[in-house]
Amino acid sequence: MESLLRGLHELDDVQGVFVIDTGGQLRYHHAHAIYDGDLLTEVGRSLLKATESLELQHEEWTGLDAEYGDGRVLVRRVEDFLLVVLADNNLNSSFASVAIRVAITKLKKAVKAGQLDSSGIAM
């Protein structure tokens, strides 16, 4: 998973990247120390609830971008996972969009090729 998401980690102003499955389990994270696994799991579960609400209104949502205090959260659905990017407000949206599209394509290919199991762990 690390190699699939490396482009996101390397973006300026990205504070963290994590993947949570639709069951609420944290499957991968690479973030600054202040974002530990427990916190990311809690945030991920809240985002799952938010995306479930979105799906009731818009079955085919493609993403969720939200701003909070000093940062941004970018969420994308990839198969049975949510890909979440935590970033500063200074994040270059154009670069981020390209890096997210690349990561999504890599994740989808890995799932389709059987390179990731249902837990998101590389096989």
Secondary structure, 3 states (H helix, E strand, C coil): CHHHHHHHHCCCCEEEEEEEECCCCEEEEEECCCCCHHHHHHHHHHHHHHHHHHHHHCCCCCCEEEEECCEEEEEEEECCEEEEEEEECCCCHHHHHHHHHHHHHHHHHHHHCCCECCCCCEC
